[in-house]
Amino acid sequence: MNILDEIVIDANDKTSSTDLTTRLESTTRDSGARVILVFTNPVLAAQLLHSADESVMGGSGYAWILNSDAMIDIAEIAQNSHADVDSTTFGVLKTGAVGFIEEDADYHTEDILATFRAALTLICQGYVKLGFPSVSVSSISGSSLWSYMVSNPTTPTLPYRLNFDSTGVKKSYYEIYNMADFHLSNIGYWSQDTRKIVITAKSGEIQWPGFSTSVPNDKVPIIQIGLLYPGHDSNGNAYADGQTIINGFELARKEINGDHLLGDYQINAVLKDTLMSPSLAAVNIKSLEKENILGYIGPLTSTEALSYITAISSTADPKPLVSYGATSANLTSSETYSSFLRTIQPDGLQAVAIAMFIQQQGWKSICVIYTNDDFGNGVYSSFITNVETLEITIINDENKRSISPAVDGVVTDDTKSDIDDALSECVRNQLKVIVYLGSDEVSAEVAKVAYDKELHGSDYAWIGAMWITDNLISIIEKNYNDSSSDIYEVINGGIGLGFSPALTTGAGPEFVANYKSNYTASYTTYAMLAYDTLYLYAYTIQGMISRGEDFNNGKELMDALRSADFTGASGKVKFSEGTNDRSAYGYSVVNGQKGKIVTVKLYDPLNPNMFTDVADTTIVWGGGSSSPPADEWSATYDCPFAKNMVTISMDGVIIVICIGTFLFFMTLGLSIFSFRKWRQVEIQQITEPVVRSWKDTLVQATILIEFFQFVAIAPTFESLKIVIDAASNIFMVDFMKVANAGKGTYW
């Protein structure tokens, strides 16, 4: 056993927690010692445990062993003497310390003469056993009394045993206790007879510092990485992706430690369920500080990430936060969020893939709609920037592109109204290529309204970001059961994006195989990104160790992470200069086919061809067509009040012609009949007032009814105004105004 360092403290001196913390940091921590033995009184022991938490020596990887004197009432003293301290900062002060308590320690605390009294009791018991009072005291020899006492007889009158070795030295017996949540639990004992420690606690019942159940390793230096994962949602329901993220992280950790990628260092995981609640970020980070966390991986969502960035930034030494799932464009700035990175591509890169796909199809005129949330705004803003350089024109009115987002997954009346307005604008402009840059929570409602407006079939193309997803399918099944067939008329043939699969070369196949072997399930994208993120830390720390740099310093580690450049399971891991964003590594292109999501192409921005076909698949366009539609109609339809896009039907054309022919000949016949009947009638001029009859009133009422019917027919009051103005111009014979009026006026 090698003693790396020691601290001698005068128990009579008043030592502050700050002084103790400073001494621990400057000596014990820097010595590399991970097992700390404490021989002192319980008050000073409680101070040392608190200082250990402040100097990050109270977390995982450390062991604190206390002697019997230090363990007397340690739980109560530790809790009461730190009642004014934030309990979220408690580590080994509250849970993890292990100590030995001599079995008669309580009696010694209550009575300092307890052993003396016990010895007298044993002597008296010896005299009785040796014949007293039948035999006089003087006849009992000292050697016989000695032999009796060292034979260690039972002492039923004593509350504890008093045994001696062959030389007459008192034997010691210790109970071993583990402190968890300020409560001491018996976990074993040590006997001087056997000189062996016997652990009676079951495996996993002993809690070490950092709430770990694994025995700390005194030889291997530990690097603590915190994983922020979504084990449950904010309502307490289990979240499916949570376990897969842990799986990916653990797979990487086992490989890194097993391959000794960091030499003597080992990575240890500190897991924290975020409950997908941004409001818990500050509390979680505060509780994790005592774990000596080197860096964090996660969380899943952009909203959570923003809260965790804020919480980490308020610490004395902000540690890196690298997310596997936060995609919002708002998190891009490295100046604003200097301690943040992400290994998932930001939302804006989806816009690049969509724009490239549109250009590849040769489309020039498109309709764009998007949801007014972080996702939609991020993709839309990037899309606008990209199409400007590709000679692609967005035709629909800029003010009628935005759609109110769903609230907590529920499509509101505002959302429905915005969708109707946005798609009506596409109809008015007779656009055939519709680009939806929005949340998949609204996708089903968009498709439902699109079907009603007849924006589907082989004449139309629906393109979007990540809008055709498993979540969309579940929303249709849950909320749109009655109209699901209509919705799929739009979804089938639609084109969207998905996450890029693992590489087929390099680290990709190994990751896929190992994940399948370890967890008997297929990997998820988040599992793969969590895997690559831990390797990002490992490769970065490996480089810092070789260069002699301080990877314990948050800023130095962050700067090194930004310079990373390696190829992981997901692709090349490199960060764009001046941003927190990973450089583009691609997406999969998905196609709705018969209610299923089929991956048909892979988009790789580093490949000169950009889009490559997936074997044994092909794109099925709207209406089951094998070829994409043109972006323009062969003929235009000038209808300014159109609400629905209508396709030509020969049956409909025949019906209209028949009705029109019938009305024409009926009107012609009535006209001829009226002409013949009234042409011989003599019209008399009225020269004097005529008495008003009920027939006159009926005519006036009829005119009034016709007027209101006319008003009701008009789509809007604005259109009614147009009609009245046009009629006025004609009746007033204002030829200039009549000539200047648009064709829409006369429609």
FIDOSE-182254 format. One line per field, with one value per residue (C-alpha): residue in one letter; x, y, z; chain. Coordinates in steps of 0.001 Angstrom, whole numbers. Layout:
rest A|... .
c1 X|... .
c2 Y|... .
c3 Z|... .
kette A|... .
end
This chain:
rest M|N|I|L|D|E|I|V|I|D|A|N|D|K|T|S|S|T|D|L|T|T|R|L|E|S|T|T|R|D|S|G|A|R|V|I|L|V|F|T|N|P|V|L|A|A|Q|L|L|H|S|A|D|E|S|V|M|G|G|S|G|Y|A|W|I|L|N|S|D|A|M|I|D|I|A|E|I|A|Q|N|S|H|A|D|V|D|S|T|T|F|G|V|L|K|T|G|A|V|G|F|I|E|E|D|A|D|Y|H|T|E|D|I|L|A|T|F|R|A|A|L|T|L|I|C|Q|G|Y|V|K|L|G|F|P|S|V|S|V|S|S|I|S|G|S|S|L|W|S|Y|M|V|S|N|P|T|T|P|T|L|P|Y|R|L|N|F|D|S|T|G|V|K|K|S|Y|Y|E|I|Y|N|M|A|D|F|H|L|S|N|I|G|Y|W|S|Q|D|T|R|K|I|V|I|T|A|K|S|G|E|I|Q|W|P|G|F|S|T|S|V|P|N|D|K|V|P|I|I|Q|I|G|L|L|Y|P|G|H|D|S|N|G|N|A|Y|A|D|G|Q|T|I|I|N|G|F|E|L|A|R|K|E|I|N|G|D|H|L|L|G|D|Y|Q|I|N|A|V|L|K|D|T|L|M|S|P|S|L|A|A|V|N|I|K|S|L|E|K|E|N|I|L|G|Y|I|G|P|L|T|S|T|E|A|L|S|Y|I|T|A|I|S|S|T|A|D|P|K|P|L|V|S|Y|G|A|T|S|A|N|L|T|S|S|E|T|Y|S|S|F|L|R|T|I|Q|P|D|G|L|Q|A|V|A|I|A|M|F|I|Q|Q|Q|G|W|K|S|I|C|V|I|Y|T|N|D|D|F|G|N|G|V|Y|S|S|F|I|T|N|V|E|T|L|E|I|T|I|I|N|D|E|N|K|R|S|I|S|P|A|V|D|G|V|V|T|D|D|T|K|S|D|I|D|D|A|L|S|E|C|V|R|N|Q|L|K|V|I|V|Y|L|G|S|D|E|V|S|A|E|V|A|K|V|A|Y|D|K|E|L|H|G|S|D|Y|A|W|I|G|A|M|W|I|T|D|N|L|I|S|I|I|E|K|N|Y|N|D|S|S|S|D|I|Y|E|V|I|N|G|G|I|G|L|G|F|S|P|A|L|T|T|G|A|G|P|E|F|V|A|N|Y|K|S|N|Y|T|A|S|Y|T|T|Y|A|M|L|A|Y|D|T|L|Y|L|Y|A|Y|T|I|Q|G|M|I|S|R|G|E|D|F|N|N|G|K|E|L|M|D|A|L|R|S|A|D|F|T|G|A|S|G|K|V|K|F|S|E|G|T|N|D|R|S|A|Y|G|Y|S|V|V|N|G|Q|K|G|K|I|V|T|V|K|L|Y|D|P|L|N|P|N|M|F|T|D|V|A|D|T|T|I|V|W|G|G|G|S|S|S|P|P|A|D|E|W|S|A|T|Y|D|C|P|F|A|K|N|M|V|T|I|S|M|D|G|V|I|I|V|I|C|I|G|T|F|L|F|F|M|T|L|G|L|S|I|F|S|F|R|K|W|R|Q|V|E|I|Q|Q|I|T|E|P|V|V|R|S|W|K|D|T|L|V|Q|A|T|I|L|I|E|F|F|Q|F|V|A|I|A|P|T|F|E|S|L|K|I|V|I|D|A|A|S|N|I|F|M|V|D|F|M|K|V|A|N|A|G|K|G|T|Y|W .
c1 0|1370|460|469|-250|-1410|-2953|-2515|-5120|-5160|-8613|-8428|-7952|-10970|-10564|-12971|-14447|-12663|-9283|-9992|-11133|-7976|-5762|-7560|-7259|-3586|-2420|-4666|-6453|-3283|-1526|-3888|-5071|-8563|-8973|-9003|-8778|-10063|-8964|-10576|-13700|-17162|-17386|-14133|-15009|-18265|-16281|-13867|-16703|-18259|-14878|-14535|-17764|-16512|-13189|-14947|-13381|-16777|-17914|-17570|-14159|-13325|-13664|-13879|-13194|-13748|-12454|-14674|-14317|-15255|-18331|-20023|-23265|-21664|-24956|-26756|-23791|-23192|-26833|-27379|-24062|-24780|-28471|-27786|-26058|-27909|-28644|-28291|-24522|-24220|-22229|-20200|-21386|-24803|-24139|-21107|-18900|-17967|-16775|-15957|-17656|-16321|-19151|-18828|-18281|-21692|-20983|-17602|-19256|-21748|-19248|-15493|-15042|-17143|-14193|-12986|-16450|-16672|-13288|-14415|-17587|-15537|-13188|-16139|-17669|-14308|-14205|-17718|-16824|-13688|-15643|-16320|-17966|-17515|-13810|-12112|-10769|-7245|-7298|-8022|-4711|-4044|-2893|-6157|-8130|-5912|-6521|-10245|-10345|-8285|-10489|-13083|-16128|-19602|-20679|-24478|-24523|-22648|-24359|-21290|-18488|-15080|-12475|-8697|-5963|-3410|-1254|-4114|-4745|-8380|-9750|-11575|-14719|-16022|-19293|-19014|-21538|-22394|-23938|-26739|-28999|-27744|-28633|-26185|-26753|-24836|-23013|-20574|-18099|-14453|-13255|-9810|-10165|-10240|-8739|-11079|-13730|-17078|-19545|-23130|-24704|-25881|-24217|-25225|-26463|-23350|-23490|-20142|-19575|-21428|-24286|-22291|-22630|-19280|-16265|-13885|-10599|-7597|-5192|-7081|-7684|-11296|-12648|-16239|-18561|-22162|-24873|-28074|-30673|-34492|-35489|-38977|-40993|-42197|-45309|-43262|-43941|-41056|-39402|-38385|-35232|-33822|-32521|-31116|-29099|-27676|-26893|-24932|-23031|-22220|-21094|-18582|-17428|-16757|-14808|-12751|-11887|-11320|-8969|-7124|-7599|-6796|-3927|-4314|-7427|-10892|-14152|-16905|-20545|-22715|-26266|-28958|-32552|-33567|-37287|-37279|-37930|-35897|-36894|-34786|-31549|-30162|-30949|-29440|-26222|-25849|-26274|-23765|-21052|-19921|-19300|-16207|-17775|-15300|-17945|-21583|-23266|-26838|-29580|-32037|-34017|-33041|-35243|-33512|-30096|-30667|-31533|-28520|-26199|-27440|-26982|-23461|-22415|-23150|-20611|-17066|-15514|-18094|-17681|-18434|-21960|-22157|-25671|-26685|-30187|-30478|-30917|-32320|-30696|-30782|-27915|-25442|-23474|-20243|-19925|-23325|-23005|-19282|-19580|-21891|-21397|-23583|-22846|-26250|-26673|-28523|-31967|-30674|-28710|-31973|-32814|-29628|-30565|-34119|-32899|-30421|-33142|-35464|-32700|-31974|-35604|-35330|-38173|-38103|-41454|-42499|-44859|-43320|-45110|-43560|-44463|-43718|-41590|-37859|-37715|-39770|-38151|-34653|-35205|-37163|-34523|-31776|-33922|-34532|-30786|-30047|-32714|-31585|-28436|-30214|-32607|-35617|-38546|-40973|-44245|-46713|-47108|-44480|-47144|-49150|-46467|-46349|-48431|-49026|-47428|-49269|-49488|-48340|-48956|-52507|-53450|-55261|-57926|-55272|-53152|-56056|-56900|-53269|-53036|-56189|-54876|-51427|-52723|-55380|-52534|-50870|-54152|-54588|-51093|-51694|-48463|-47629|-44510|-45280|-42446|-43450|-40803|-42510|-43066|-44351|-46961|-48782|-48048|-51277|-53477|-51601|-52159|-55844|-56486|-54382|-56623|-59737|-58194|-57311|-53593|-52638|-52164|-49707|-49794|-48351|-45139|-44919|-41380|-40341|-37824|-38368|-42135|-42798|-41837|-42914|-44408|-46606|-47845|-48740|-50536|-52625|-53559|-54383|-56127|-57140|-58589|-61693|-59701|-56532|-57158|-57487|-54285|-52330|-53406|-51089|-48424|-48010|-45686|-44338|-40601|-38977|-35701|-34573|-31429|-28459|-27703|-24369|-21475|-20992|-17222|-14847|-16428|-19977|-20236|-18427|-20825|-23886|-22638|-21566|-24812|-26830|-24675|-24852|-28496|-30177|-31863|-31213|-29532|-31236|-29804|-29589|-27757|-25236|-24716|-24286|-21701|-19811|-20030|-18257|-15577|-15286|-14391|-12056|-10046|-9868|-8636|-6176|-4652|-4540|-2782|-141|405|507|-2591|-5009|-8197|-9702|-10006|-13415|-12298|-9180|-11193|-13855|-11268|-9776|-13205|-13843|-10679|-11704|-11572|-12248|-14621|-17164|-19975|-22232|-19644|-17025|-17106|-15849|-17218|-17758|-15426|-17028|-20155|-21345|-22495|-21163|-20311|-22859|-22567|-25838|-29405|-31511|-34279|-37573|-40687|-44241|-45345|-48628|-48642|-45017|-41822|-39249|-35654|-35024|-31862|-28904|-27743|-24029|-22787|-19208|-20094|-19920|-23165|-24829|-27788|-27241|-29960|-30703|-30641|-33976|-35978|-37381|-39343|-43100|-44571|-48114|-50871|-48453|-46497|-42949|-41841|-41891|-44464|-43549|-43621|-45960|-49324|-49665|-52486|-53299|-56611|-57434|-59676|-58858|-61335|-60251|-60181|-59695|-57437|-59618|-58486|-60245|-62589|-64050|-67216|-67558|-66932|-69662|-72123|-71401|-71820|-75130|-76451|-75295|-76887|-80141|-80242|-79392|-82205|-84657|-83863|-84089|-87475|-88849|-87592|-89284|-92499|-92515|-91756|-94656|-97034|-96224|-95367|-99037|-99797|-100364|-98416|-100395|-98642|-99407|-100606|-101987|-101088|-101749|-102988|-100248|-101262|-99939|-98196|-96041|-95030|-94206|-91929|-90091|-89688|-88341|-85757|-84684|-84344|-82303|-79973|-79247|-78760|-76252|-74427|-74423|-72909|-69885|-66833|-65975|-67253|-64113|-65078|-68632|-67130|-65191|-68381|-70334|-67486|-67308|-71087|-71068|-68330|-70328|-73624|-71893|-70228|-66811|-64751|-61375|-62145|-63678|-60551|-58176|-59995|-58262|-59749|-60228|-62778|-65080|-64718 .
c2 0|3375|6561|9351|12253|13194|16190|16800|19069|20280|19358|22204|24850|26524|25579|27015|24952|27215|26437|22709|22840|24704|22189|19239|20776|21685|18399|15370|15955|16824|13734|11508|9708|8313|6526|8911|7650|9955|9636|12409|13386|13485|17289|17683|14630|16314|19428|17334|15602|18966|20272|17132|18060|21583|20345|17760|14919|13840|12364|9109|7475|8418|6428|8032|5672|6959|5557|4684|8026|9910|7745|8446|10280|11338|11283|13551|15913|16137|16987|19457|21288|22036|22872|26314|24860|24099|20371|19953|20431|17518|14573|12388|14560|12962|9658|7466|7512|4170|3804|1415|1668|-344|-2404|-827|2697|3928|2855|4538|7739|7640|6484|6868|4201|1659|-695|-408|-1318|-4218|-5546|-5417|-7274|-9960|-10315|-10714|-13276|-15100|-15329|-16809|-19336|-20304|-21157|-17967|-17724|-21434|-20843|-17846|-15096|-15621|-19193|-18193|-17548|-14680|-17065|-19010|-15786|-14672|-17930|-17600|-14047|-14779|-17807|-15218|-16605|-15310|-12286|-12257|-9349|-7085|-5325|-6156|-8667|-8047|-10405|-10559|-12122|-14511|-11613|-9981|-7181|-6312|-7633|-5215|-5901|-3396|-2996|-1466|1185|2992|6470|7033|10068|10879|7382|4700|1175|-1848|-3503|-5852|-6361|-6962|-9329|-9382|-13124|-13724|-10400|-10505|-8100|-9741|-7831|-8770|-6275|-7624|-6622|-3116|-2142|-184|3382|5001|8706|9926|7536|4820|1147|243|24|2919|1939|3341|2707|3967|7727|8385|10884|11756|12439|13423|12050|14112|11749|11766|8777|10207|13095|16018|14015|11136|8770|6589|7976|5310|6998|7442|3891|3791|6938|5290|2190|4168|6046|2875|1038|3798|3909|166|321|3345|1865|-1626|-365|1872|4777|7164|5139|4698|6884|5363|7112|6850|7680|9908|9572|12192|11860|15355|14485|16656|19632|22825|24092|21351|22353|24563|22015|19133|20973|22029|18452|17194|19721|17653|14702|16346|16276|16955|17566|16918|15051|16072|17050|15927|19074|22634|24111|21980|22795|26524|26073|23835|26262|29029|26863|25755|29311|30429|27982|28984|26795|26203|22707|21816|20783|18735|17835|14868|16226|20036|21301|24840|27531|29810|27837|28398|31386|30422|33948|33768|30155|29604|26351|24569|22256|19697|16528|16576|18780|22077|22523|24975|22253|20510|23543|23037|19429|20436|23256|20930|18351|20945|22152|18571|18186|21346|23139|26948|28029|26800|27481|27565|27290|26864|26690|29723|27921|27355|24466|26071|29490|27981|25874|28607|31272|29013|27931|31533|32164|29058|29393|32930|31485|28673|30624|29180|31554|31394|32606|32694|35862|36155|37256|34080|31451|31237|28752|29014|26003|23361|23996|20998|18807|20107|21812|25050|26988|29574|26816|25541|29060|29732|26450|27292|30768|29486|26708|28975|31231|28263|27546|31145|31063|27629|26237|22574|22195|22802|22947|22422|23504|22750|20550|17018|17812|19920|17734|15724|18839|20350|17162|17048|20604|19972|17042|19213|21752|18995|19695|16082|13540|13189|16916|17943|17456|17805|18362|19054|18799|16169|16178|12557|10789|7978|10669|11817|8252|7924|11299|10211|6951|8714|11922|11551|8082|9252|11162|9055|7826|11439|12453|9564|10714|13690|11943|9110|10528|13179|13693|14425|14097|11667|11194|9787|6130|4886|4819|1650|1945|2730|2943|2560|-1224|-1942|268|-1315|-4849|-4152|-2387|-5292|-7799|-5984|-4919|-7328|-4380|-1978|1294|4665|7906|9401|6299|6658|10365|9760|7122|9546|12335|10281|9396|13132|13670|10674|11653|15264|14348|11875|14685|17021|14386|13892|17664|18075|20324|20671|18884|19633|23274|23825|26502|24635|21459|23390|24983|21548|20052|22777|21691|18027|16255|12532|10111|8469|5998|8770|10390|13099|14950|18453|21837|24858|27673|30392|28332|25592|23515|20270|20417|18804|15053|14372|13121|10309|11187|9505|8937|8228|4974|3240|4646|3627|5658|4419|5656|6182|8296|9398|13006|13540|17133|15860|13620|15381|13642|14685|12286|8549|5931|3334|-187|-1814|1394|4100|7303|6978|10403|11600|9524|6603|8300|7158|10585|13979|16561|19741|22920|24716|23955|23573|26148|28884|29515|33118|32791|35342|33931|30294|28354|24855|23582|21740|19184|18690|15720|14666|13455|16868|18631|16582|17316|21054|21065|19214|21557|24583|23313|22580|26039|27691|26028|26478|30195|30500|28753|30946|34045|33065|32190|35523|37463|35907|36410|40032|41476|42155|43701|47446|49293|52147|55190|56022|59628|59666|58106|54372|52774|50655|46990|43936|42859|46003|45261|41687|42883|45250|42485|40186|42783|43179|39406|39196|41899|39980|36801|38680|39783|36217|34823|37150|35430|38555|42077|43222|41170|42602|46081|45139|43949|47098|49335|47468|47651|51363|52037|50259|52000|55390|54674|55425|53817|54716|52901|49979|49602|49838|47178|43809|40586|39475|42234|40742|37249 .
c3 0|-1030|861|-1720|600|4083|5798|9526|11070|14662|15923|18439|15761|14202|10553|7966|5143|2662|4237|4222|597|-432|1347|-252|-3719|-3387|-1873|-1805|-5132|-7006|-5599|-7546|-4412|-4787|-1447|1498|5094|7817|11451|13445|15384|13734|13611|11708|9591|8495|7545|5500|3631|2763|1592|-533|-2319|-2920|-4281|-6538|-4547|-3285|-6575|-8464|-8469|-4866|-1649|1802|4720|8288|11576|14524|16314|13144|12598|15921|15039|11738|9807|12260|12641|8876|8208|11066|10716|7040|7263|5766|2681|-568|-359|-4138|-3705|-1276|-2508|-175|2721|2234|484|-134|2968|4549|8126|10957|14341|17251|18677|22140|20806|21925|25504|25500|24285|27132|29785|29454|32156|30241|29554|33156|34429|31975|33124|36759|35778|34019|37044|39385|37018|37080|40861|40845|38136|40100|43272|45167|47721|48467|48031|49566|47383|48620|47403|43849|42110|39750|37020|37152|36993|34040|32236|32759|31359|28229|27538|26555|28311|27545|29565|29716|32152|29713|26744|24631|24711|26230|24771|25032|22969|24445|25574|27429|24912|24329|21047|18739|16756|14225|12411|8930|7923|4696|4792|2266|2433|5945|7133|8285|7015|8302|5398|7171|9998|10865|13565|15148|15476|11741|10648|7636|6467|5857|3686|4427|2037|-1291|-4529|-5516|-2044|-1068|-2362|-3061|-3761|-6817|-6015|-7717|-6789|-8391|-6107|-6897|-8500|-6632|-9494|-12543|-12894|-13827|-16352|-15561|-18510|-17802|-20105|-20187|-21602|-21899|-19780|-19302|-20669|-18548|-17607|-16237|-19142|-20315|-23454|-25955|-27281|-23777|-23425|-26965|-26227|-23107|-25180|-27769|-25062|-23096|-26220|-26968|-23320|-23229|-26485|-25413|-22011|-23422|-26135|-23623|-26006|-23137|-21715|-17959|-17866|-17846|-18750|-16182|-16947|-14787|-16081|-15522|-16719|-17865|-17859|-21008|-18716|-19322|-15884|-14230|-15982|-13205|-10489|-12474|-13270|-9650|-8461|-11054|-10216|-7229|-9560|-11041|-14497|-17279|-19939|-20778|-23635|-24464|-24009|-26708|-27556|-28445|-25717|-23098|-24541|-24154|-20458|-19818|-21590|-19298|-16197|-17170|-18051|-14488|-12996|-12072|-14762|-17534|-18942|-22587|-23533|-26748|-27880|-30007|-30717|-30477|-34053|-33684|-35818|-32754|-31191|-34027|-32690|-30896|-29550|-27862|-26710|-26230|-24236|-26699|-29676|-31447|-33364|-35060|-38131|-37592|-39155|-41753|-43566|-44448|-46588|-48621|-49407|-50402|-52648|-54356|-54954|-56477|-58766|-59818|-60940|-63045|-61240|-61382|-59912|-56474|-53595|-50085|-46741|-43286|-39599|-37469|-34864|-34269|-36713|-39486|-39208|-39205|-42314|-44136|-43510|-44835|-47796|-48867|-48850|-50905|-53624|-54406|-55992|-57872|-60141|-58305|-57842|-54938|-56450|-53545|-51467|-48722|-46228|-46810|-46278|-42484|-40476|-36733|-35007|-33050|-29295|-27229|-30249|-30795|-34088|-33188|-35070|-35962|-37459|-39567|-40767|-41722|-43618|-45591|-46452|-47427|-49684|-51206|-52255|-53951|-55760|-56923|-58377|-59932|-58458|-58855|-56694|-53024|-50493|-46860|-44358|-41103|-38118|-38595|-35919|-38517|-41564|-41293|-41192|-44146|-46156|-45168|-46400|-49521|-50397|-50008|-52365|-54836|-54565|-55118|-57838|-60676|-61496|-58111|-56183|-52395|-51110|-47527|-44734|-42025|-42425|-43445|-40218|-37929|-35708|-38630|-39158|-35467|-35517|-38526|-36810|-33550|-34644|-38298|-38561|-40483|-43106|-43201|-46769|-47977|-46178|-47670|-51144|-50499|-48418|-50919|-53532|-51166|-50731|-47367|-45507|-42838|-40795|-42620|-41754|-40428|-42868|-44850|-44408|-41558|-38109|-39429|-39963|-36686|-34754|-36381|-35690|-32100|-31265|-32644|-30776|-27424|-27424|-29892|-31582|-34435|-33587|-33692|-35010|-31513|-30262|-33103|-32404|-28658|-29602|-31849|-29263|-26595|-29142|-29840|-26182|-26152|-29243|-28060|-24554|-26060|-28085|-25091|-22980|-25657|-25846|-22072|-22028|-19113|-20123|-16702|-17727|-19335|-21810|-22939|-23475|-25392|-27676|-28374|-29134|-31726|-33555|-33743|-37091|-37272|-38986|-36725|-37300|-38612|-40855|-40659|-37339|-37868|-36835|-39048|-38091|-35987|-35255|-32923|-35898|-37219|-40899|-43206|-43572|-45367|-45095|-46420|-48907|-48042|-50130|-49004|-50634|-49781|-46276|-45651|-45424|-47923|-48186|-51893|-52071|-49966|-49979|-49399|-49820|-50096|-53040|-56449|-57449|-54138|-54567|-54944|-55398|-52766|-54196|-55070|-54549|-56769|-56228|-56657|-57345|-56729|-58283|-58584|-61376|-62096|-63294|-61580|-62716|-64553|-62471|-64924|-66521|-70257|-70068|-67547|-65821|-64961|-61880|-59148|-56608|-56813|-53556|-54903|-57653|-60188|-62718|-66052|-66240|-69605|-67908|-66310|-69608|-71340|-68524|-68676|-72484|-72196|-69523|-71473|-74698|-72900|-71309|-74627|-76571|-73676|-73507|-77296|-77325|-74527|-76319|-79594|-77747|-75888|-79034|-80925|-78012|-77269|-80636|-81450|-78075|-78188|-75502|-74023|-72668|-68984|-68710|-65161|-61772|-61444|-58243|-56586|-56463|-54574|-57764|-57678|-54053|-54994|-57791|-55438|-52837|-55530|-56560|-52922|-52515|-55704|-54387|-51178|-53169|-55271|-52114|-50772|-53968|-53788|-52204|-50194|-49813|-51580|-54627|-54437|-54534|-57664|-59380|-58434|-59637|-62942|-63459|-62591|-65144|-67844|-67061|-66825|-70177|-68655|-71366|-69823|-66570|-68402|-70542|-67558|-65483|-65224|-66495|-62898|-62463|-65094|-63662 .
kette A|A|A|A|A|A|A|A|A|A|A|A|A|A|A|A|A|A|A|A|A|A|A|A|A|A|A|A|A|A|A|A|A|A|A|A|A|A|A|A|A|A|A|A|A|A|A|A|A|A|A|A|A|A|A|A|A|A|A|A|A|A|A|A|A|A|A|A|A|A|A|A|A|A|A|A|A|A|A|A|A|A|A|A|A|A|A|A|A|A|A|A|A|A|A|A|A|A|A|A|A|A|A|A|A|A|A|A|A|A|A|A|A|A|A|A|A|A|A|A|A|A|A|A|A|A|A|A|A|A|A|A|A|A|A|A|A|A|A|A|A|A|A|A|A|A|A|A|A|A|A|A|A|A|A|A|A|A|A|A|A|A|A|A|A|A|A|A|A|A|A|A|A|A|A|A|A|A|A|A|A|A|A|A|A|A|A|A|A|A|A|A|A|A|A|A|A|A|A|A|A|A|A|A|A|A|A|A|A|A|A|A|A|A|A|A|A|A|A|A|A|A|A|A|A|A|A|A|A|A|A|A|A|A|A|A|A|A|A|A|A|A|A|A|A|A|A|A|A|A|A|A|A|A|A|A|A|A|A|A|A|A|A|A|A|A|A|A|A|A|A|A|A|A|A|A|A|A|A|A|A|A|A|A|A|A|A|A|A|A|A|A|A|A|A|A|A|A|A|A|A|A|A|A|A|A|A|A|A|A|A|A|A|A|A|A|A|A|A|A|A|A|A|A|A|A|A|A|A|A|A|A|A|A|A|A|A|A|A|A|A|A|A|A|A|A|A|A|A|A|A|A|A|A|A|A|A|A|A|A|A|A|A|A|A|A|A|A|A|A|A|A|A|A|A|A|A|A|A|A|A|A|A|A|A|A|A|A|A|A|A|A|A|A|A|A|A|A|A|A|A|A|A|A|A|A|A|A|A|A|A|A|A|A|A|A|A|A|A|A|A|A|A|A|A|A|A|A|A|A|A|A|A|A|A|A|A|A|A|A|A|A|A|A|A|A|A|A|A|A|A|A|A|A|A|A|A|A|A|A|A|A|A|A|A|A|A|A|A|A|A|A|A|A|A|A|A|A|A|A|A|A|A|A|A|A|A|A|A|A|A|A|A|A|A|A|A|A|A|A|A|A|A|A|A|A|A|A|A|A|A|A|A|A|A|A|A|A|A|A|A|A|A|A|A|A|A|A|A|A|A|A|A|A|A|A|A|A|A|A|A|A|A|A|A|A|A|A|A|A|A|A|A|A|A|A|A|A|A|A|A|A|A|A|A|A|A|A|A|A|A|A|A|A|A|A|A|A|A|A|A|A|A|A|A|A|A|A|A|A|A|A|A|A|A|A|A|A|A|A|A|A|A|A|A|A|A|A|A|A|A|A|A|A|A|A|A|A|A|A|A|A|A|A|A|A|A|A|A|A|A|A|A|A|A|A|A|A|A|A|A|A|A|A|A|A|A|A|A|A|A|A|A|A|A|A|A|A|A|A|A|A|A|A|A|A|A|A|A|A|A|A|A|A|A|A|A|A|A|A|A|A|A|A|A|A|A|A|A|A|A|A|A|A|A|A|A|A|A|A|A|A|A|A|A|A|A|A|A|A|A|A|A|A|A|A|A|A|A|A|A|A|A|A|A|A|A|A|A|A|A|A|A|A|A|A|A|A|A|A|A|A|A|A|A|A|A .
end
